Amino acid sequence: MCSYSSLTSAIIQCNTQPDKHLTRTGHMPIVMLLDIGIDIQMDAPHPNYRAADWEEVRKELALKRTTVESGEDIQSEAEFY
């Protein structure tokens, strides 16, 4: 978010562009040059499925599957969550 006071202090230059004014409109283009920083967002790494050792993945899943209690069926959405 940007507050009005922080935005006004960031204005370096403010001009209108009459040559860009569209006919039959009451609008005048305004160009503002602002001194603001850009937040850099680091993307979370995505798994590389092509590089996976799928035989190892299968073994790991097989081990985990044996520890899951699956004796009863899920009867409702509430039981699922």
N, C-alpha and C positions, 0 to 999 in steps of 0.2 A: 504494500500500500504506500501511497505517497500523499502526504498532507499538503495543504495549500501553502503553508509557510515554508516548507522545505522545497517545494517546487518553485516558488517565486525567488528564493535565494539562489536557485540553480540556473536562472535565465541569464544567458550571456548576450543574446541578441534576439530581437523580436521585430519582424517586418511584415508588411502586407505586400501582396503581389497583385496590383491592379490589372496588370496585363493578363492574368489568369482568371479574372472575374468573368463568370458566365453571364451571358445576357439574360434578362428577365428574371434574375434572382436578386435577392437582397443579401447575398453572402459574399464576403470578401475573404479570399484565402489569406491565412496568416501562417507564417513560417517562424518557428521558434528554434533557436539553438540552445540546447540545455547542457549544462556541465553535470552529468550524472554518471555514476559508475555502473558497470554491468556485473551482476552477480553471476558467477560461474557455477553451474550445477554439474556435478560429476555424475555421470550415468552409472547406475549399478551394473556390474559385470553380468553378462548373459552367459549361461552355460553353453559350452561348445559340445553339442551332442555327437558330432562327427568324430571328435577326439576321444570319446569315452571308451573305456575298456568294457564292452558290453557283456562279455563273459563274467567279468568280476561283478558288474552290476546285477546280473542274474543271480549269482551266488549270494550276494548280500541281500537281495530281495527274498530269496528262498529262505534264508536264515530268519529274517524278520517276519516272514509270513507264518512260520511255525510258532512264533510267540504271540500272535494275535489270536484272541479268543473269538472264534467265529461259529460257535455252537448255536447261537440264536439268530433268527432273521430279524431285521429291523422292521418294526411294525408301523412306525409313524415318523414324521419329519423331526419331531422333538427328540426321538431316540437317536436319530442320525447326528444331531448336533450336540 
